[in-house]
């Protein structure tokens, strides 16, 4: 028997509202992550061009195209706003998981408890507080699971099957790893015709059409950004750094356990394995958990954000288990311990506010950079491995550096002709590429603790040409500009 979902459930509404505010606050104080570089840059560049055809993008393209108008409207606040958007998506994901659990048969208490525990996972907190491409597809997956629970309960209208196809395909168009959960649900629908597979396929058409259009505009660049680079670049870089263990199976296994244990996800997985699915809802969730796990483990190496597709079906499943077998004292104690561990990295981030609020620092450094650039007579666009810093200064991004440090540090993925065709520059071809107009360094070295800086080839380029070195006040950023022309 399913439980009706009521928006008047005060506990649920209050929880989601407070969580949204908390996630936005966390997004403002979370330390800088250099993964954000290409997502901020792509959102801005998508306002005036197409991914792959006009600039390189190393993911599927929906997110920057979707957020481009907001990025333009945000002005110097682009980076903080994009972080806030992901925080709101995290809150919606929690609401959808709660609704799915209730629709699947859980009462309010276990549904709210399981949702709260998911909110304590470092996987969730990290991906909801940085400007990456994880929160939007995970939110869409959670919405799809809620609609799927309605299909199983027999309360859904036919149009909801179209909606499931739409949100799952959109999730895939935002991040390719969500293709496996989407495919898993498609296979489930084919085997269970009550899920209306034809309408499901109809809903997937818009996202498929978008992908086909962008592929037709730049086939080779699209294939490289979506498939070749993610498959080859990490192995090339980690092997070059002398870190093969990070790519080994034992390394992946240890990383996976570590990230799941930073929060109650590992505990929820053990409980799901202990209580095999009985009802159709639980069997579907088990299938989606397996699909999410495969999607998470395919990339090399394994990072916490890759495990996000597992969380929505896993914690909905936990709510359904606890609805029929309430947690005992041991489970409650374990939940508190794991939740504390999951919250610890975010608490640490909060304590760092004593040394400055990162998103405030971005705006302040942007103002300082804008002043230095204008006084020195700078002309853009600016080449930098930290393009996410440029919007706060109102400076244009050199499209060849849209992926931040990720392609630049590659060595043998493309030849020189392909780099020109795909709007890319690698560190070993910077001297032979089309001339640069301005260079900004220091973003990686200043804010990525423990990360080696990839800026040196840019610095060497500027020094070899006698460019002016202009430190940006208030931080470690350095601007390089060509010598002033004689009047």
Protein Blocks (a to p, Z undefined) as FASTA:
>chain_A
ZZdddfklmklmmmmmmmmmmmmmmmmmgccdfklmmmmmmmmmmmmmcehjloccfbdf
klmmmmmmmmmmnmmmlmmmmmmmmmmmmmmmmmmmmmmmmmnopafklmmmmmmmmmmp
mklmmmmmcccfklmmmmmmmmmmmmmmmmmnopacfklmmmmmmmmmmmmmmomklmmm
mmmmmmmmmmmmmnommlmmmmmmmmmmmmmmmmmmmmmlmmmmmmmmmmmmmmmmmmmn
opaklmmmklmmmmmmmmmmnojklmmmmmmmmmccfblmlmmmmmmmmmmmmmmmmpcc
ddfklmmmmmmmmmmmmmmmmmmmccdfklmmmmmmmmmmmmmmmmmmmmmmmnopfklm
mmmmmmmmmmmmmmnopacddddfblmlmmmnopacdfklmnommlmmpmklpcfklmmm
nopadfklmmmmccdfbdcehjlmmmmghiacfklmmmmmmmmnopacdddehiabdcdd
dddddZZ
